[in-house]
Amino acid sequence: MTQDINVHDLDTHPAAEVFPMLPPDELHQLADDIKENGQQEPIILAYVADDETGEALLMLIDGRNRLAACTLAGADPRYEIREIDDPRSIIISLNINRRHMNKGQQAMAVAVMYPEKEKGGRGKKPKLNLEFSSQ
């Protein structure tokens, strides 16, 4: 059961924004598919602690393209709120092999989300084994 939330008003997790949106023609194809077949996969939301205040903020973790396509299709977006310990790992897991990215672009996306400790980042590595495609 989902709460009554306007997903259009939520911020997107910054790590999700590392991955590119679909080009307009593909976004319109997705919207057409949603019109014809409905939204097949839910938009994923999670509460994430704000870095400055520590307050738990509800954020969009996955599904920016589905949300945009639902808007184009005039459909109410379907979403789920999940408990997620490490949003970046989930975002990588859900997106890294779904996108049309080459190995270098995939590696750069992970590096942006998990910067090296000696360069000012936390140095935390994802909890998953990433196998980059050779596209």
C-alpha positions, -999 to +999 in steps of 0.1 A: +000+000+000+015+034-010+009+067+007-006+096-012+026+113-024+031+137-053+063+121-067+067+151-090+075+172-060+103+150-047+140+156-051+160+130-070+189+114-052+221+131-066+236+097-075+207+089-098+214+121-117+248+108-127+230+086-152+217+103-183+180+106-191+167+089-222+169+109-254+135+125-263+126+099-290+131+070-266+113+088-238+083+093-262+085+055-270+084+047-233+054+071-229+036+054-258+043+020-242+029+032-209-002+044-226-007+011-243+005-014-216+006+006-184+037+013-162+054-021-157+080-012-131+074+011-102+093+043-094+115+036-064+114+061-035+134+059-002+140+080+029+176+093+028+193+112+056+201+148+047+238+154+048+234+188+066+205+182+090+203+144+093+166+147+086+151+118+066+139+131+033+118+111+009+137+110-025+134+094-059+160+067-061+151+051-095+126+059-122+132+094-135+125+083-171+094+064-160+082+095-142+088+117-172+071+092-195+041+089-172+038+127-174+040+126-212+014+097-213-009+115-189-007+085-165-005+085-127+029+072-118+031+040-097+058+040-070+071+020-040+088+033-009+116+009+001+140+008+030+175+013+015+207+014+035+230+026+007+211+044-020+242+047-042+247+010-044+211+004-053+212+032-079+243+016-095+228-018-094+196-007-111+212+015-137+247+005-146+238-022-171+205-007-182+220+024-198+238+027-232+271+034-216+306+022-225+330+007-199+347+041-194+314+059-188+303+032-164+335+034-144+332+072-144+297+070-130+309+048-101+339+070-095+316+101-093+294+084-067+323+069-047+352+094-049+386+083-036+392+091+001+425+110-006+407+133-030+382+145-004+356+117-007+346+092+018+364+064+000+334+041+005+330+014-021+298-001-033+286-033-017+282-050-051+303-067-077+302-045-108+308-062-141+310-036-169+298-045-203+321-041-233+297-018-253 
